Amino acid sequence: MSGVADFVHVVEPAHRPRTPTLLLLHGTGADERDLLPLGRVLAPGAALLSPRGRVDEHGMNRWFRRLREGVFDVDDVIDRAEELAAWVPVALEHHGLAAPVVAVGFSNGANIAAALMLLHPRLLDGAVLLGGGYPLQGREPGAADLSGRAAFLGVGLTDPISTPDQARLLADHLSALGADVELSEHPGGHQVPPAVLEGARSWFEGRFGPH
């Protein structure tokens, strides 16, 4: 049974009414504090729940194992997504955080957030996936129903780590399962330029901001 202490994490309570909780999922080598500034910009005043990935790759925090750069251990992706999916409701209840829940992930964090959407479709109401790709490499997600869910994807056209083809493949899978997907491509690499961040902020405010 999952307990709130299963993941090292930080929490910032909401300071704005009727805002969702952001589940912040960092990239490789970062930690639970890395995406807090992004969360504050993306959704000012929203509650932030930011755990640390439990996989250690040569001293770097990650969400799941990989066999080499760009090649995932898909069995571990599935197992780790299940662990995280079991923990999130426990953490929400423990900290008194409200639904809806929107994941915000960068790179490896975007990949585990995408895995949560594909494998645990009722867990998240939406996701902002930055510099990520399709996490179930070579496998189909099954009969997940993502109707009523939404995702914003940001990808660099010269990204050597999470390529545009992988982001487009993820967008296609999410759309095929019923999610409303917005894909924002930029000319840069493995980064989040201001234009993409502003696009994500506008997308978030339009979908999940107070009305």
N, C-alpha and C positions, 0 to 999 in steps of 0.2 A: 504493500500500500504506500502511495506517495505521501511524503510529508513536506511541509514548507521548507524545511532545512535541507532538502535533497539538492537544491541548487543554491549556490551563493548568489545573492541578488540584492539589488537596491530598489527602493520604492520612493516615488514622490507623489503625494496625494494630489487630487484635483483641486484647482483653485478657480475653476470656471464651471458653472452648472451645466448639466445635460451634455457633457462631453464624454466620449468613449475612453476606455483605458488603452494606452499604447503598450504593446509587448515589444520591447526593444531587443533585437538579436544582433549582436556584434559580429564583426568579421574575424578572420584568422589572426591570432596574435593580439587581439584586443581583449577588453574585459567588460564587466557590467557597467562601467561608467562611460565607456567610449561614446555611446549614442545618445546620452542624456541631452547634450546640446542640440542634436538634430531633432529629438523629440520635442524639445521646448519651442523650436522654430516651426516645426511642422504643425503642431497643435498647441498653441499657447494656453496654459492653464489646465491641460488634460492630465489625468493621472498617468504616471509612468511606472511600468514594471519591467525591470531590466535584469535578467539572470545572466550567469556566466556559463559558457559551454564547458562540459565536463570531460572532453577529450583533450589529452595532452599530446601535442605533436612537437617533439623536440623543444619543450618548454613553451609552446604557443597554444593558447586556448582555442579549441575548435568545437563544433557541434557534432561532428561525426568523422570517422576515419576516411582517409582516401588512400588509394593504392599508389598514386603518383599525381603530379600536377594535372588537374583536369579529369582524373579518373577516380570515381567515388567507390567506396565499399558500400554498395547499395543495401546489402543486408544490415549493415550498421546504420545507414540512413533511416531505414524503417524502424529499427529498434530504438534509436535515439529519439526519433519523432514520437514514438509511443511513450517514452519516458517523459518527454517534455509536455505532451498532450495530457498526461495524467497529472502532472504537477500544476499546470496553469490554473485549473479550477480550484485547487487547494489553496494556491497563493492568492487568488482573487478573494476567496471567502475569508482567509486569514487576515488579509489587509483591508477588508471591507471595500474592495474596488468594484466598480459597476461595469456591467455590459453596456453597449457592445464592446468587443475587443478587436483591435486592429493591430496586426503585427507590422513592425517596421524593421527590415533587415537589410544589411549590406553584405555582399559577397557571400561568404559561408553562412552568414546569418540569413541572407535572402533565400539561400538554398534550403535551409531547415524550415523557414517560414513557408516556402512553397510546398515542402513535404507535408507540413501540417495541414495545408489547404487540401492537398490531394488525398491524403490518407485519413484525415480526421476532419471532414468537411463541415461539421457542426460546431467546431471549436472556435473558429474565427469568423468575424463578420466581414473582414476585409484585410488587405495587406498592401504595404508599400515595399516593393521588391527592387532593390537597387544593386546593380552589378551582379545579378544572379542568373541562373539557368535552370534547366530541367533536372531535378535531383534524382529521378528514378531511372537513370541512364539504362536504356535498353529494355525497360519494363513499362507496362501499362499501369495506370493508377487504379483500375477497377471501375466500379459503377458509382463513383462518388457523385453526389448531386450538389453542385455549387450554385444553384439558382438562388438569387437574392444576395449572393456574395459579390464582392468587387475587388479588383486588384489594379494597382498602378505599377508599371514596370519601367525602370530607367536603365538604359544600356548604352555603352560607348561603342561607336562603330569601329574603333581601333583597339578595343579591349582585348588583350591577349589571354586573359584569365577566364572571364565569362564572356564568351564571344556573342556577337549579335545573333548568330544562328541558334545558339542555345536559348537566348532570351525569347526569340520568336517561337521556338518550339514550346517553351513553357507557356507563352501567351496563347498559342493554339490549343494546348491541352486544357488550360483553364477555361477558355472560351467554349470548347467542345463540351465541357461538363456543366455549362450554364452560367459561369461567372461573367460579369461585365468587366471587360479588361481594357485598360488604356496603356498603350506602349509608347514611351517617349524615347527616341533615339537621339544621341548627341555625337558630335564629331570626335570626342575625346576618348580616353582609355578607361582604366579601372578607377573611376572617380565619380563624384557627384557634383557636377558643375552647378552654378547658381540658377541657371535656367531650368534645369531638371528639378532642383529643390523647390523652386517657385511653382513649377507645374504640379509637383506632388502636393505642395501646400494648398494650392487652389483646388485640386482634385479632392483632397481630404476635407476641406472646408465645405465644398459643395455636397459631398456625400454624407459626412459624419458631423459637421459642425452644428451648433444649436440652430433650430429653426423656430 
